[in-house]
């Protein structure tokens, strides 16, 4: 009987010891402090991050990295601009006394003044007029320049296949990016560039004007590739 009592006492003592060890493991400083330490480190990173470093959420700010670098608050930036060239636009159906219009292409690199690797590269495509209409500027990141060139070729190919529209209607192929609309009319008669707004004035281009624009875009890519490597 005494032996049974001793054995029961040993079992109870072992169970209590295991319970205490488990509680100590669950409440150990290392385990309980780990989430708090992670939260502290995250708070430190948020506090050290400059207010203007993070880009705005998608749909809440500039559409291109180039524009974001230009408007980023609380930062000194260095902006380099190369005037690649411009096209004087002469649409086939423009009257003789029509105001002159131009499409200018600039290559642009914007850098953080304190961090040389923090930069954005791209182009400005500017619709200029010699009249009273204000210039209109469209920004494209470097990776989008090739899209513009491909779009002009694709629109031209599609426009050549267009059938004539019904009487009283107009018909064109269109392509849009970053607020710019490019349109081409049937039978390779030319097209236009315009802001994506029904009230905005468009700039007419002939087929030759579009070819010159593609050459300027290609030149801009060359400038950006050369200067970005420096």
N, C-alpha and C positions, 0 to 999 in steps of 0.2 A: 504493500500500500504506500509506504514511504517512497519507494522507487517510482511509482506512478506519479505521485505528487511532484517529485523533483523534476521528472520528465516534462510534466505540464508547465511547470514554472519556467523551464528553459525555453519551451516553445513560445510562451507568452512574451518573455523577455526579447526573444529574437524578432518577434513581430513588431513590438514597440520600437526596437532599434531600427528596423527597416523603414518604419513609418517616419521616424525622425530624420533618417538620412534622406528619404525622398523629399520631405519638406524642405530640408536644407538645400537640396539640389535645385528645387523649383524656385527657391527664394535667394539663390546665390547672387552675390553682387555682380558677377560677370554676366549672368543671364538676364537679370532684371535691368541692368544698366545699358545693355546693348541697344535696344530700341531708342532709349533716350540719347545715347551717344550718336546714333545715326541721324536722329532728328536735329541734334546740335550741329553736326557737320553740314547738313543740308541748309540750316538757317545761316551758318557762316558763309556758305557759298552764295546764297541769295543776297546777303548783306554786302559781300565783296564785289558782286557783279554790278557793273555800272548800269544806271537806269536805261541808257540808250543802246546797250549792247544787243539785247534780244530783239529780233524782228517781231512785228505784230502778228497776231494769229491770221491764218489764211482768210481772205475775204474782208479783213479789217484794216488793210493798209495798202501800200504800193504794190503793184503787180510784178515789179522787177527788182532784183537785188540792186541794180544800178540806181534806181530812183530811191530805194530805201537808204543807200549810202549817202545820197545827196541831202535827204531831209532828216537823217538821224539826229535827234536832239542831243545837246550837251557834248558834242564832239567837234574837234577841229579836223577838217578833212583837207586833203590836197587833191585838186582836180586838174587833170591834164586833158586838153582838147586839141584834136587835129582836124582841121578843115579838109576833109577828103575831096570835096568838090560839090558841084550843084548842076542840075539839069534845068535848062530853060524849056518850059513845057509849051508845046505848040499843037494842041489837038486839031484834028483834021477839019472839024466843023466850027472852029472858033472864028468869029467875025474879024475883019481886018483891024478894027479899032479896039479889040479886046485888051484888057490890062495884062501885062506880062506876069507870069507866075513861074515859080521855081520850086524845085525840090532839092534841099540841101542835105548832105550826109556828113555828120561829124563822128569821128571815133573818140570815145571818152573812157578815161580810167580815173576812178575816184579811190583814194587811199586814206586810211586813218593816219593822221599825222604822227602818231606815236607807235603804230604797228604797221610796218611795211607790208606784211602778209595779209592784213585785213583790207581787202580791196574788192572792187567790182569793175568789170569791163563791159563795154557795150557800145551802142551807137545812139545818136540823136538823128531822127528823120524829121526834118522841118519843112513845113509847107509855107512858102514865102509868097507874098503878093506885093506888087508895087502900088496897089491902091490903099484904101483905108482899112482893109481887113487886117486884123492882127495875125502875126505868125502863129502857127500851131505846131507844137513839138510833141513827138512820140518817142518813147524810150524803149529800147530793146536790149536785153542782155546779149553777150557775145554769142552764146549758144543759139539764140533766136535769129541771128543774121542769116544763117543758112536756110532757116524756115522761110524767111522773106523771099530769098532768091528762088527757092523751090516753088513757093506759092505763085510767083509771077509766071514761071514756066507752066505750071499746072493750069492756071487760069487761061493762059493763052491757048493751050491745047484744047481745053474744054470749050472756049469761046468759038474756036474754029468749027466745032461740031454742032453748034447751036442752030436750030431751025429758026426761021423768022417768026417773031411773035405774032399773035392775033392782031388784027387792025385796032388801033387805038391803044395798044399796050406797048410797053418797053420790056426788054429782056436783056439780062446780063449775068455773067458768072461773078460771084463775090467770095471774098475770103477776109476774115477779120482776126486781129490779134492786138492786144494792149490798146484798145480804143481806136485803132486804125482800120478802115475798110478799104480794100482794094477791089475794084470792079473792072470787068472787061466786057465790051460789047461784041455782038456776032460779027463774023466775016473779017476778023482781025482789023477792025477799024480803030482800035485804041481802047481807052478806058479812063479811069480816074482814081485818085486817092482822096479820102475824105474822113473826117471824124465820124464815129458811129452815132450820129444824131441826125434826125430828119431835117433839122433847121440849120445845119452847118453847110457852108459852101464847099463844094468839091473842087479839086484841081484836076483838070483834064490832061491826059497824057496820050501822045501818039504811040504807035508800036515802037518807033525808034527811041522815043523818050524812055519807054520801059527797058529797052536794051541798055541804054546808057545808065539807068538806075541800077540795073543788075551789075554792071561793071563797077560802079561806085561802091556797092555793097561788098563786092569781092575785094576791092582795094581796101575797104575798111577792115575786113577780116585780116588782111595781110598786116596792116598797121597794128592792130591789136595783138596779133601773135608775136610780132617783133618787139613791141614795147612792153608787153607783159612779162617777157623773159628777162628783162633788164632788172 
